[in-house]
Amino acid sequence: MLFPLSPPSPDHVRLSLRPLTLSDEARFRAVIFDLDGTLLHSVPSLTRVLNALFAEEGLAPLDEAQVCAMVGEGAGLLVARAYGARAVGSGTPEDPGHSGRVARFMACYGADPVSGATLYPGAAETLQHMAGRGVRLGLCTNKPEGPTRALLEAFALAPLLGAVIAGDTLPWRKPDPRPLLATLERLDVPPGEVLFVGDSAIDVACARNAGVPVVVLAHGYRQGPVEALGADRAFQGFDDLMPWLAKVAPGDRA
Ligand SMILES: O=C(O)COP(=O)(O)O
């Protein structure tokens, strides 16, 4: 089961408020964010692009709930899963037609990754407040670097981020720890002083592999209940994350 695609149900809110493990006494000098499902609601834009390609090929469109379940492990797996859902190809990157499909997707998505994408409420304000207090901020996403940079510029986040590692910046993607470790190295902060904020099992696994504490936002893309992700703490969205971040990452200009 996948949630939330619409305003959270009371049950979902209750689940996300269960006691979790990361203490309020923790202190961090840097915070690294995931992009899709954490800062950015990108599924409408990804669905638009996939369905434009599908229309050209006479394939039935996907809905946003289906695409939500396919996002988080990079453009290649998204495209493989999307075509696989229409019985085109094997649903894996090993399929002979895969690289052509990814190239067509990237041409179309790269031309306009912004239309249909929105920042989650409070995302920009949270990053602005933290950057203003001297907290070092980074981004670690599996989305390819071209559209990632275009989105960060379009939503005015680029100047707030001291490090950006995208899905094709390095030869490895999350859940491999190296993209996250590279992000904190570029921020010049050791793993114990960094918090990762994500939304998915991939994010939690990456953080665990890197030895970095991780919290998740329940507004993002995942399958199953938020506490099943095994993060150190979960928040509904930026409304409840922001006051907690102000405590645990006060910044050196506070
Ligand atoms: O899978 C993607 O393309 C992006 O995913 P992420 O920003 O959640 O890492």
Ligand as a Chemical Component Dictionary entry (heavy atoms), coordinates in Angstrom:
data_LIG
# 
_chem_comp.id                   LIG 
_chem_comp.type                 NON-POLYMER 
_chem_comp.pdbx_formal_charge   0 
_chem_comp.three_letter_code    LIG 
# 
loop_
_chem_comp_atom.comp_id 
_chem_comp_atom.atom_id 
_chem_comp_atom.alt_atom_id 
_chem_comp_atom.type_symbol 
_chem_comp_atom.charge 
_chem_comp_atom.model_Cartn_x 
_chem_comp_atom.model_Cartn_y 
_chem_comp_atom.model_Cartn_z 
_chem_comp_atom.pdbx_ordinal 
LIG O1 O1 O 0 14.726 8.353  -8.263 1 
LIG C1 C1 C 0 14.897 9.538  -8.555 2 
LIG O2 O2 O 0 15.053 9.911  -9.733 3 
LIG C2 C2 C 0 14.987 10.593 -7.496 4 
LIG O3 O3 O 0 14.908 10.122 -6.231 5 
LIG P1 P1 P 0 15.378 10.864 -4.878 6 
LIG O4 O4 O 0 15.450 12.362 -5.091 7 
LIG O5 O5 O 0 14.285 10.467 -3.948 8 
LIG O6 O6 O 0 16.712 10.269 -4.563 9 
# 
loop_
_chem_comp_bond.comp_id 
_chem_comp_bond.atom_id_1 
_chem_comp_bond.atom_id_2 
_chem_comp_bond.value_order 
_chem_comp_bond.pdbx_ordinal 
LIG O1 C1 DOUB 1 
LIG C1 O2 SING 2 
LIG C1 C2 SING 3 
LIG C2 O3 SING 4 
LIG O3 P1 SING 5 
LIG P1 O4 DOUB 6 
LIG P1 O5 SING 7 
LIG P1 O6 SING 8 
# 
